[in-house]
Amino acid sequence: MLSPRGALALQGVDEALAFALRAALAMGLTALPSVLAGRADLAVYAMLGSFTTTFGRDLPYARRARVLALVAVAMTACVGCGTALAAWVRPPDGGAGAAVTVVATALVAGLAKLACDAAGLRGLGAVLLLFSFAVAANGASAPSDVLPHTALAATGAAVAWALAVAGRLTHPDRPRRLAVAAALRELADLCERGDRTARHRATAAVLQAYRTLGVLPPPGADRRGRNDTCVRLADLSWSLLVGSARRPPADPLGLARTLRRQAGLLAGRGRRTPPVLPELARSSPDPVRPGPVPAELRAAELVTGPPRARTAVLLVPALRMVLGTGLAGGAALLLGLGHGYWAAISAAAVLHSVNVRTAAQRAVQRTLGTVAGLLLALGVLALRPDPVALVLVIVLFEFLLEYVVARNYGLGVVFLTPLALLLSDLADPEPAGALVQDRALGSLLGIAVALGCALLVVHDRAAVRAVRALAACEEAAERAERTLAGGAVEAYPVVQTRLAAAVVELREADDAAAGELWPAEIDPVELAAAERRAHLLLERLVGPRRPPDLRPPGRSSP
């Protein structure tokens, strides 16, 4: 159910300050040279490329480098194609050229939504890709501007990529430590609360920690020499997770405090990974029998998750995005609003969500955040800063945006709104009142159109996903029971990993379906029973008991 508390809740985020500093530095380094050279209008395109740094904040460095390279290419292509379209159809002149730009913007929005959802990229994602295209496509560009604008965007993207992966040189284990710390915190919540939601979040976090570490659960899997502290803590997390399904810890609150202490140590800025706390090592319930990793379970499957038939599920949200941005942009064009693409971007921001419920929550956050952001923008523009000062203010807003947007989208919009306005003013200065008015009307129009599309484009894809997830979870549970009956210990890693992934997908699919107007028609009792059966089977699959090995590497047994 939608509630003001849900729309305004703050989420805890590790490394938010460092990430925000990196994003602001990327934008400042790419924009200031053009401004100092007297071409403030060109600085905008370098800044658009620097938005690449927004993506992949939780990925390990090797995968982050690959993902951000693709994002950099996509961001550069958006700017280049947008500039080429602007030079060809000249949308500022109105008429057919403006209509073509509206259609192109809607298609780019749908493709960006589909690609970001398929790749699992969270955050602003498709909205920033769309923003880069829309700003370039609605400018007064000539054919001779295409290459310079594209080169500037590529430069900004390259700087952002370099800064995003530079941490590998100074702190290579940082993403791994943060992933394990997140798993430990979710386990602490499970100890304190013990409900289904906490168990789901803990299971998903532990699986994500293993994916980040690049090793296979459960602890019996072959580590191939990867026996460092983070891996041992992930194995401990798995043992605590599956063991708590049948036998809760004797002192859950004490264990929760210890888990949070260990997570805090891991998330610290020290270069050396802290050791396992002695009291946590003693609390480990049951590691599993060591054994080889079957060839059936590949490392690629661990990183990307088991294959799922998700394409059909992703098409409807992308269709909503196309319709919402197209209708909002077209309505703004018919009404003669200045900067009509802002209506399309506002619609995209609302529709860049999981289901109708989250779209409505985004609409509330977008509305409140836009009002506050417009006041900030009006105050800055009223001071009439020179281009250098304006760029510094934009960089400040980028820092604040990246610092808070992962905690709460509504707070992010407070800084995203003046950021977008000031970028427009930097490229093409206009009276402050007209600029703010265009943004306010465009935002209201886009939010209204987006909500209408979210409510009218009703489908059963999310319900189908939930039904399939329930069937997949039951199938994985049956396979686990057959494996236990047959005593094939060598198959335990495959069965455990797939069963855990299936129960996580079941919960996520049910949550997505619950937020749609088309009900999934799954008996909640049946779903709860399937979840409990899966978690109990995971506990049974831990195999023979023996004391945990949480000693530092290289230390022999006494």
C-alpha positions as CSV (number, residue, x, y, z in Angstrom):
1,M,0.0,0.0,0.0
2,L,1.2,3.5,-0.9
3,S,2.0,5.6,2.2
4,P,3.8,8.9,2.9
5,R,6.1,6.9,5.1
6,G,7.2,4.7,2.2
7,A,7.7,7.7,-0.1
8,L,9.8,9.6,2.5
9,A,11.7,6.7,4.1
10,L,15.5,6.9,4.1
11,Q,17.7,3.9,3.2
12,G,21.1,3.2,4.6
13,V,23.8,3.2,1.9
14,D,27.5,2.4,2.2
15,E,30.1,4.5,0.5
16,A,27.6,7.3,-0.4
17,L,30.1,10.1,0.4
18,A,32.9,8.6,-1.7
19,F,30.5,7.9,-4.6
20,A,29.1,11.4,-4.5
21,L,32.6,13.0,-4.5
22,R,33.6,10.8,-7.5
23,A,30.6,11.9,-9.5
24,A,31.1,15.6,-8.7
25,L,34.8,15.3,-9.6
26,A,34.0,13.7,-12.9
27,M,31.5,16.4,-13.8
28,G,33.8,19.3,-12.7
29,L,36.9,17.9,-14.5
30,T,35.0,17.6,-17.8
31,A,33.1,20.9,-17.7
32,L,35.6,23.5,-16.4
33,P,38.0,23.4,-19.4
34,S,35.2,24.4,-21.8
35,V,33.9,27.1,-19.5
36,L,37.4,28.6,-18.9
37,A,37.9,28.6,-22.7
38,G,34.7,30.7,-23.1
39,R,32.5,28.0,-24.4
40,A,30.1,27.3,-21.6
41,D,27.5,25.9,-24.0
42,L,29.9,23.1,-24.9
43,A,30.4,22.1,-21.3
44,V,26.9,20.7,-21.1
45,Y,27.8,17.9,-23.5
46,A,30.8,16.9,-21.5
47,M,28.7,16.9,-18.3
48,L,26.1,14.6,-20.0
49,G,28.9,12.1,-20.7
50,S,30.0,12.3,-17.1
51,F,26.7,10.9,-15.9
52,T,28.2,7.5,-16.7
53,T,29.6,7.5,-13.2
54,T,26.1,7.1,-11.8
55,F,25.8,3.5,-12.9
56,G,27.3,0.4,-11.3
57,R,28.1,1.7,-7.8
58,D,27.7,-1.7,-6.2
59,L,29.5,-3.8,-8.8
60,P,33.0,-5.3,-8.2
61,Y,35.7,-3.5,-10.1
62,A,36.2,-6.0,-12.9
63,R,32.5,-6.1,-13.8
64,R,32.1,-2.4,-13.1
65,A,34.7,-1.7,-15.7
66,R,32.8,-3.7,-18.3
67,V,29.4,-2.4,-17.5
68,L,30.5,1.3,-17.4
69,A,32.3,0.9,-20.7
70,L,29.0,-0.1,-22.3
71,V,27.2,2.7,-20.4
72,A,29.8,5.2,-21.7
73,V,29.2,4.0,-25.2
74,A,25.4,4.3,-24.8
75,M,25.7,7.8,-23.2
76,T,27.9,9.0,-25.9
77,A,25.6,7.5,-28.6
78,C,22.6,9.3,-27.0
79,V,24.4,12.7,-27.2
80,G,25.7,12.0,-30.7
81,C,22.4,10.8,-32.1
82,G,20.5,13.5,-30.3
83,T,22.8,16.2,-31.8
84,A,22.5,14.7,-35.3
85,L,18.7,14.6,-35.0
86,A,18.6,18.2,-33.9
87,A,20.8,19.3,-36.8
88,W,18.6,17.3,-39.2
89,V,15.0,18.2,-38.1
90,R,15.7,21.5,-36.2
91,P,13.1,21.0,-33.4
92,P,13.4,24.6,-32.0
93,D,11.7,25.7,-35.3
94,G,8.6,23.7,-34.4
95,G,6.4,21.9,-36.9
96,A,7.2,18.4,-38.1
97,G,10.8,18.5,-36.8
98,A,9.5,18.9,-33.2
99,A,7.0,16.0,-33.7
100,V,9.8,13.8,-35.0
101,T,11.9,14.6,-31.9
102,V,9.0,13.7,-29.6
103,V,8.6,10.3,-31.3
104,A,12.4,9.7,-31.2
105,T,12.5,10.7,-27.5
106,A,9.8,8.2,-26.7
107,L,11.5,5.4,-28.6
108,V,14.9,6.1,-26.8
109,A,13.0,6.1,-23.5
110,G,11.6,2.6,-24.1
111,L,14.9,1.2,-25.3
112,A,16.7,2.6,-22.3
113,K,14.1,1.2,-19.9
114,L,14.3,-2.2,-21.5
115,A,18.1,-2.3,-21.5
116,C,18.5,-1.1,-17.9
117,D,15.9,-3.5,-16.6
118,A,17.4,-6.4,-18.5
119,A,20.9,-5.6,-17.2
120,G,19.7,-5.0,-13.7
121,L,20.9,-1.4,-13.5
122,R,19.2,0.4,-10.7
123,G,18.9,4.0,-9.7
124,L,18.2,6.8,-12.2
125,G,19.3,4.4,-15.0
126,A,17.2,5.0,-18.1
127,V,16.2,8.5,-17.1
128,L,19.8,9.8,-17.4
129,L,20.2,8.1,-20.8
130,L,16.9,9.8,-21.9
131,F,18.0,13.1,-20.4
132,S,21.2,13.1,-22.4
133,F,19.4,12.3,-25.6
134,A,16.7,14.9,-25.0
135,V,19.0,17.7,-24.1
136,A,21.1,17.1,-27.3
137,A,18.1,16.5,-29.5
138,N,16.3,19.8,-28.5
139,G,19.3,22.0,-28.9
140,A,20.0,24.4,-31.8
141,S,22.7,22.3,-33.4
142,A,24.2,22.4,-36.9
143,P,25.7,19.4,-38.8
144,S,29.2,20.7,-37.9
145,D,28.4,20.3,-34.2
146,V,27.8,16.6,-34.3
147,L,31.4,15.4,-34.0
148,P,32.5,18.0,-31.3
149,H,29.4,17.3,-29.2
150,T,30.0,13.6,-29.4
151,A,33.7,13.9,-28.7
152,L,32.9,16.0,-25.6
153,A,30.4,13.4,-24.3
154,A,32.9,10.6,-25.0
155,T,35.6,12.6,-23.0
156,G,33.2,13.1,-20.1
157,A,32.3,9.4,-20.1
158,A,35.9,8.3,-20.3
159,V,36.8,10.5,-17.3
160,A,33.8,9.1,-15.3
161,W,34.9,5.5,-16.2
162,A,38.5,6.1,-15.1
163,L,37.4,7.6,-11.8
164,A,34.9,4.8,-11.2
165,V,37.5,2.1,-11.5
166,A,40.4,4.0,-10.0
167,G,39.7,2.6,-6.6
168,R,40.9,-0.8,-7.8
169,L,44.5,0.6,-7.5
170,T,44.1,1.8,-3.9
171,H,41.4,-0.3,-2.4
172,P,40.8,-3.4,-4.6
173,D,38.7,-5.3,-2.0
174,R,36.3,-2.5,-1.2
175,P,33.2,-3.7,-3.2
176,R,33.7,-7.3,-1.8
177,R,33.9,-6.0,1.7
178,L,30.8,-3.9,1.3
179,A,28.8,-6.7,-0.2
180,V,29.6,-9.0,2.7
181,A,28.9,-6.2,5.2
182,A,25.5,-5.8,3.7
183,A,24.8,-9.5,4.1
184,L,25.9,-9.4,7.7
185,R,23.5,-6.5,8.4
186,E,20.6,-8.3,6.7
187,L,21.4,-11.3,8.9
188,A,21.3,-9.1,11.9
189,D,17.8,-7.9,10.9
190,L,16.8,-11.5,10.5
191,C,18.0,-12.3,14.0
192,E,16.0,-9.4,15.4
193,R,12.8,-9.7,13.5
194,G,12.7,-13.3,12.1
195,D,9.9,-12.6,9.6
196,R,9.5,-13.6,6.0
197,T,10.6,-10.3,4.6
198,A,13.8,-10.3,6.7
199,R,14.6,-13.8,5.6
200,H,14.1,-12.9,2.0
201,R,16.3,-9.9,2.2
202,A,19.0,-11.9,4.1
203,T,18.9,-14.7,1.5
204,A,19.2,-12.2,-1.4
205,A,22.1,-10.3,0.3
206,V,24.1,-13.5,1.0
207,L,23.7,-14.6,-2.6
208,Q,24.7,-11.2,-3.8
209,A,27.8,-11.4,-1.6
210,Y,28.8,-14.6,-3.2
211,R,28.3,-13.1,-6.6
212,T,30.5,-10.2,-5.8
213,L,33.2,-12.4,-4.3
214,G,33.1,-14.6,-7.4
215,V,32.8,-17.9,-5.5
216,L,30.1,-20.4,-5.2
217,P,27.9,-21.2,-2.3
218,P,27.5,-23.2,-0.1
219,P,30.7,-23.3,2.0
220,G,31.4,-26.8,0.8
221,A,32.2,-25.5,-2.7
222,D,35.7,-25.5,-4.0
223,R,37.3,-22.2,-3.2
224,R,40.3,-22.6,-5.5
225,G,42.6,-20.8,-3.1
226,R,40.0,-18.1,-2.3
227,N,40.0,-18.5,1.5
228,D,40.3,-14.9,2.6
229,T,38.3,-13.2,5.4
230,C,35.5,-12.0,3.1
231,V,34.9,-15.5,1.7
232,R,35.0,-17.1,5.2
233,L,32.5,-14.5,6.4
234,A,30.2,-15.2,3.5
235,D,30.4,-18.9,4.3
236,L,29.6,-18.1,7.9
237,S,26.6,-16.0,6.7
238,W,25.3,-18.9,4.7
239,S,25.6,-21.2,7.6
240,L,23.8,-18.8,9.9
241,L,21.1,-18.2,7.3
242,V,20.2,-21.8,6.6
243,G,20.7,-22.9,10.2
244,S,18.3,-20.3,11.5
245,A,15.3,-21.8,9.5
246,R,15.0,-24.7,11.9
247,R,17.0,-23.7,15.0
248,P,17.0,-19.9,15.8
249,P,20.2,-18.7,17.6
250,A,20.2,-19.0,21.4
251,D,20.8,-15.3,21.8
252,P,19.5,-13.6,18.7
253,L,19.9,-10.0,19.9
254,G,23.5,-10.6,21.0
255,L,24.3,-12.3,17.7
256,A,22.7,-9.4,15.8
257,R,24.9,-6.9,17.7
258,T,28.0,-9.0,16.9
259,L,27.0,-9.2,13.2
260,R,26.6,-5.4,13.0
261,R,30.0,-4.9,14.7
262,Q,31.6,-7.1,12.1
263,A,29.8,-5.3,9.3
264,G,31.0,-2.0,10.6
265,L,34.6,-3.2,10.7
266,L,34.3,-4.4,7.1
267,A,32.8,-1.2,5.9
268,G,35.6,0.9,7.5
269,R,38.1,2.7,5.3
270,G,41.1,0.7,6.5
271,R,43.2,-0.9,3.7
272,R,43.5,-4.2,5.5
273,T,40.5,-6.4,5.8
274,P,39.6,-6.8,9.5
275,P,39.7,-10.3,11.0
276,V,36.6,-12.3,12.0
277,L,35.5,-11.3,15.5
278,P,36.2,-14.2,17.9
279,E,32.6,-14.2,19.3
280,L,31.2,-14.4,15.8
281,A,33.5,-17.3,14.9
282,R,32.2,-19.2,17.9
283,S,28.6,-18.6,16.9
284,S,28.8,-20.4,13.6
285,P,26.4,-23.3,13.6
286,D,27.3,-25.8,10.9
287,P,29.6,-25.6,7.9
288,V,29.2,-28.2,5.3
289,R,31.2,-31.1,4.0
290,P,34.0,-29.8,1.6
291,G,33.6,-31.1,-1.9
292,P,34.4,-30.3,-5.5
293,V,32.2,-27.9,-7.5
294,P,30.3,-29.8,-10.2
295,A,30.7,-28.7,-13.7
296,E,27.0,-28.2,-13.9
297,L,27.2,-25.0,-11.9
298,R,29.3,-22.4,-13.8
299,A,30.8,-19.2,-12.4
300,A,28.9,-17.3,-15.0
301,E,25.6,-18.5,-13.5
302,L,26.7,-17.3,-10.1
303,V,27.5,-13.8,-11.4
304,T,24.4,-13.3,-13.5
305,G,22.0,-15.6,-11.6
306,P,20.1,-18.5,-13.0
307,P,18.5,-17.9,-16.4
308,R,14.9,-16.8,-16.2
309,A,12.2,-16.1,-18.9
310,R,12.0,-12.4,-18.1
311,T,11.8,-10.8,-21.5
312,A,8.0,-10.8,-21.7
313,V,7.8,-9.3,-18.2
314,L,10.2,-6.4,-19.2
315,L,8.3,-5.5,-22.4
316,V,5.2,-4.0,-20.7
317,P,7.2,-1.5,-18.5
318,A,9.1,-0.5,-21.6
319,L,5.8,0.0,-23.4
320,R,4.5,2.1,-20.6
321,M,7.7,4.2,-20.9
322,V,7.2,4.7,-24.6
323,L,3.5,5.7,-24.3
324,G,4.1,7.9,-21.3
325,T,7.0,9.9,-22.7
326,G,5.4,10.1,-26.1
327,L,2.1,11.3,-24.8
328,A,3.7,13.8,-22.4
329,G,6.0,15.2,-25.0
330,G,3.2,15.4,-27.5
331,A,0.9,17.2,-25.1
332,A,3.6,19.6,-24.2
333,L,4.2,20.3,-27.9
334,L,0.4,20.9,-28.5
335,L,0.2,23.2,-25.5
336,G,3.2,25.2,-26.7
337,L,5.2,24.6,-23.5
338,G,8.8,25.7,-23.6
339,H,11.3,22.9,-23.1
340,G,8.6,20.4,-23.8
341,Y,11.0,17.5,-23.3
342,W,10.9,18.1,-19.6
343,A,7.4,16.7,-19.6
344,A,8.7,13.5,-21.2
345,I,11.5,13.2,-18.7
346,S,9.2,13.7,-15.8
347,A,6.9,11.0,-17.2
348,A,9.9,8.7,-17.6
349,A,11.1,9.3,-14.0
350,V,7.7,8.2,-12.7
351,L,7.4,5.2,-15.0
352,H,11.0,4.0,-14.3
353,S,9.6,1.8,-11.6
354,V,8.6,-1.8,-10.9
355,N,4.8,-1.6,-10.9
356,V,1.8,0.6,-10.5
357,R,2.4,1.0,-6.7
358,T,6.0,2.1,-7.1
359,A,5.0,4.4,-10.0
360,A,2.5,6.1,-7.7
361,Q,5.1,6.4,-5.0
362,R,7.5,7.9,-7.5
363,A,4.8,10.5,-8.5
364,V,4.5,11.6,-4.9
365,Q,8.3,11.9,-4.5
366,R,8.7,13.6,-7.9
367,T,6.0,16.2,-7.1
368,L,7.4,17.1,-3.6
369,G,11.0,17.1,-4.8
370,T,10.3,19.2,-7.9
371,V,8.6,22.0,-5.8
372,A,11.6,22.2,-3.4
373,G,14.0,22.0,-6.3
374,L,12.4,24.8,-8.3
375,L,12.7,27.1,-5.3
376,L,16.5,26.3,-5.1
377,A,16.9,26.9,-8.8
378,L,15.0,30.1,-8.7
379,G,17.3,31.3,-5.9
380,V,20.4,30.5,-7.8
381,L,19.2,32.0,-11.1
382,A,18.2,35.2,-9.3
383,L,21.8,35.8,-8.3
384,R,22.8,35.7,-12.0
385,P,26.1,33.8,-11.5
386,D,28.8,33.9,-14.2
387,P,29.5,30.7,-16.1
388,V,32.3,29.5,-13.9
389,A,30.3,30.0,-10.7
390,L,27.3,28.3,-12.4
391,V,29.3,25.2,-13.2
392,L,30.6,25.0,-9.6
393,V,26.9,25.2,-8.4
394,I,26.0,22.5,-10.9
395,V,28.8,20.3,-9.6
396,L,27.6,20.9,-6.0
397,F,24.1,19.8,-6.9
398,E,25.5,16.7,-8.6
399,F,27.3,15.9,-5.4
400,L,24.2,16.3,-3.3
401,L,22.1,14.4,-5.8
402,E,24.4,11.3,-5.8
403,Y,24.7,11.5,-2.0
404,V,21.0,11.3,-1.3
405,V,19.3,9.7,-4.3
406,A,20.1,6.1,-3.2
407,R,18.7,6.9,0.2
408,N,15.5,8.4,-1.0
409,Y,14.4,9.2,-4.6
410,G,12.3,12.2,-3.5
411,L,15.3,13.9,-1.9
412,G,17.3,13.2,-5.0
413,V,14.7,15.1,-7.1
414,V,15.2,18.1,-4.9
415,F,18.7,18.4,-6.3
416,L,18.1,16.8,-9.7
417,T,15.5,19.6,-10.6
418,P,17.9,22.6,-10.2
419,L,20.7,20.5,-11.8
420,A,18.6,20.1,-15.0
421,L,17.5,23.7,-15.0
422,L,21.0,25.1,-14.6
423,L,22.3,22.8,-17.3
424,S,19.7,24.3,-19.6
425,D,20.6,27.8,-18.6
426,L,24.3,27.1,-19.1
427,A,23.6,25.9,-22.7
428,D,21.1,28.7,-23.6
429,P,20.6,31.4,-21.0
430,E,16.9,32.5,-20.5
431,P,15.0,34.6,-18.0
432,A,14.8,32.7,-14.7
433,G,11.0,33.1,-14.4
434,A,10.2,31.6,-17.8
435,L,12.6,28.7,-17.2
436,V,11.1,27.8,-13.8
437,Q,7.6,28.1,-15.2
438,D,8.4,25.8,-18.1
439,R,9.9,23.2,-15.7
440,A,6.9,23.4,-13.3
441,L,4.3,23.0,-16.0
442,G,6.2,20.3,-17.8
443,S,6.7,18.3,-14.6
444,L,3.0,18.4,-13.6
445,L,2.0,17.4,-17.1
446,G,4.5,14.5,-17.2
447,I,3.6,13.2,-13.8
448,A,-0.1,13.2,-14.6
449,V,0.4,11.5,-18.0
450,A,2.7,8.9,-16.4
451,L,0.1,8.0,-13.7
452,G,-2.5,7.6,-16.3
453,C,-0.3,5.3,-18.3
454,A,0.6,3.2,-15.3
455,L,-3.1,2.8,-14.4
456,L,-4.4,2.2,-17.9
457,V,-1.7,-0.2,-19.3
458,V,-2.8,-3.2,-17.2
459,H,-1.3,-6.6,-17.9
460,D,-0.9,-10.0,-16.5
461,R,2.9,-10.4,-17.1
462,A,3.8,-9.8,-13.5
463,A,1.2,-12.3,-12.4
464,V,2.5,-14.8,-14.9
465,R,6.0,-14.3,-13.5
466,A,4.8,-14.9,-10.0
467,V,3.0,-18.2,-11.0
468,R,6.2,-19.4,-12.8
469,A,8.4,-18.4,-9.9
470,L,6.2,-20.5,-7.6
471,A,6.4,-23.5,-9.9
472,A,10.2,-23.1,-10.2
473,C,10.6,-22.9,-6.5
474,E,8.5,-26.1,-6.0
475,E,10.5,-27.8,-8.7
476,A,13.8,-26.8,-7.0
477,A,12.5,-28.1,-3.7
478,E,11.5,-31.4,-5.2
479,R,14.9,-31.8,-6.7
480,A,16.5,-31.0,-3.3
481,E,14.3,-33.8,-1.7
482,R,15.4,-36.3,-4.4
483,T,19.0,-35.3,-3.8
484,L,18.7,-35.8,-0.1
485,A,17.0,-39.2,-0.6
486,G,19.7,-40.3,-3.0
487,G,22.6,-39.1,-0.8
488,A,24.4,-37.5,-3.7
489,V,26.5,-35.1,-1.6
490,E,28.5,-33.9,-4.6
491,A,25.3,-32.3,-6.0
492,Y,24.6,-30.3,-2.9
493,P,26.2,-27.0,-4.2
494,V,24.1,-27.0,-7.3
495,V,20.9,-27.9,-5.5
496,Q,21.4,-25.4,-2.7
497,T,22.4,-22.5,-4.9
498,R,19.4,-23.0,-7.3
499,L,17.0,-23.5,-4.4
500,A,18.1,-20.3,-2.7
501,A,17.9,-18.3,-6.0
502,A,14.4,-19.8,-6.7
503,V,13.1,-18.7,-3.3
504,V,14.5,-15.2,-3.8
505,E,12.9,-14.9,-7.2
506,L,9.6,-16.1,-5.8
507,R,9.5,-13.3,-3.2
508,E,10.5,-10.6,-5.8
509,A,8.0,-11.8,-8.3
510,D,5.2,-11.9,-5.7
511,D,6.1,-8.3,-4.6
512,A,6.1,-7.1,-8.2
513,A,2.7,-8.7,-8.9
514,A,1.2,-7.3,-5.6
515,G,1.8,-3.8,-6.9
516,E,-0.1,-4.3,-10.2
517,L,-3.8,-4.0,-10.8
518,W,-4.0,-7.5,-12.3
519,P,-3.8,-9.9,-9.3
520,A,-1.5,-12.9,-9.3
521,E,-4.2,-15.1,-7.8
522,I,-1.6,-17.0,-5.7
523,D,-2.8,-18.2,-2.3
524,P,-0.6,-16.4,0.3
525,V,-0.7,-19.6,2.4
526,E,0.7,-21.6,-0.5
527,L,3.4,-19.1,-1.1
528,A,4.4,-19.0,2.6
529,A,4.5,-22.8,2.7
530,A,6.7,-22.9,-0.4
531,E,9.1,-20.4,1.1
532,R,9.3,-22.3,4.4
533,R,9.8,-25.6,2.7
534,A,12.7,-24.2,0.6
535,H,14.4,-22.7,3.7
536,L,14.1,-25.9,5.7
537,L,15.5,-27.9,2.8
538,L,18.4,-25.5,2.6
539,E,19.1,-26.3,6.2
540,R,18.9,-30.1,5.6
541,L,21.4,-29.7,2.7
542,V,24.2,-28.5,4.9
543,G,25.4,-32.0,5.3
544,P,27.5,-33.5,8.2
545,R,28.5,-31.2,11.0
546,R,32.0,-30.2,11.9
547,P,33.6,-27.1,13.7
548,P,33.9,-24.1,11.5
549,D,37.3,-23.0,10.0
550,L,37.4,-19.3,10.6
551,R,41.2,-19.1,11.3
552,P,43.3,-16.7,9.2
553,P,44.8,-18.3,6.1
554,G,48.1,-20.2,6.7
555,R,47.5,-20.9,10.4
556,S,47.6,-24.6,11.1
557,S,45.4,-26.4,13.5
558,P,46.6,-26.7,17.1
